[in-house]
């Protein structure tokens, strides 16, 4: 199975760098059956090409986005429509998950101790 993480940043952005850190953690720390992983930006015009170039026939597209806005609803699906012959699934955004609230609370707690 392949995984494409789509971040909000440009090609040289910190967002892509952080997305790559999470990709490496997903591959190394969890038994998810992921054979290959790529990172792209919502501003890339080659999202579809990245999926097509993956050897996996089943690819999950994981948006590294907090909410389902324009990129999630329009830009990414437009790119994915170009793909034929692969089972491609766009996953949900992560912003409304309780774990995000926990991470925010942890950041606030840490800042109070400084």
N, C-alpha and C positions, 0 to 999 in steps of 0.2 A: 504494500500500500504506500502511496506517496502522500506527502503533505506539502502544501504551499501556504506559507504564512504571508499574508498581505498586510503590510504596515502602512501608516499614513505618510511616512516621510519620503523624501526624494532619494535618489541613488546614493548620496553621500551623507545621509542623515543619521542622527543618533537613534531615531526610531527604528531604522533597519538594523542597526547594531544591536539594540535591545531585543528586537525580534529574533535575531540570529542566536543570541544568548538563550532565549527561551526554547528555540528549536533544538539547540544542542542539549539542553536539559531534558526536553521531551524524549529525545532519542536515547540519551544515556541513562535516564533515571526511571523510566516507565516502560512496561511491557505492552506497547500499543500496536505492535505489528508494523511499525513504520520502517520501510526499507530505505527511503530517500526523502530528503527535505530540501526545499528551496525557499528563499525569501524574496519578495518583490514589494514594490511600492504601488499604491493606488494610482500613482502618476505614471507608472511604466505603461508603455503602449504594447509591451510584449508579455503581459501576464499569460495570455493564451499560449504563446510560444513556449514559455517556461513549463506549462503543464504538458503540452504536446511533446516536449523533449524528454520528459520523465519516462523512464522505462516501465513504470507501474501503469496498469490499466485502470486502477481505482485510485483516485486522487481526492483527498479532502482539502478544501480551500478554507483556511482558518483566518478570518479577518482579525488583525491585531488592532481593533477599533473598539471604542467604548460604547458606541450606540449605532443603530442602523440608520444612518443618514444617507446622503446622496451617493457617496462612494459605494456603500453596501447595496443600496437599492437600485442604482443605475450603472455606475462605472464598472464595477466588478462583474455583474451579470452580463453586461454588454461584451466584455472580453471572453467570458466563459461560453457565450453562445457560439463563438467561433470554433469551438472544439468539437470534433467528431470522433467517434470510435473509442471513447474513454468514458468510464463511469465517474463523473465529476460532481461533487456535492459541496455546495457552499454552506458552511456552518454558521451558527449564530454569533453575534458579538458578545462580549463578556461583561459589559459595564453594569448590568443589573444583578449580577451574581453577589450573594452575601459575602463571598470571599474577597471581593473588591472592597467592600465596606470594612472588612476586617483589616485588610492591608492599609487602608486609609487611617483607621483608628490606630494601628501600630505606628505609622509615621507620626501622627499627632502625639502619641504617648512618648515616642523617642525625642521629639522636639521639646517637650516639656522638661525633659531631664537634662537638656543642654544648658 
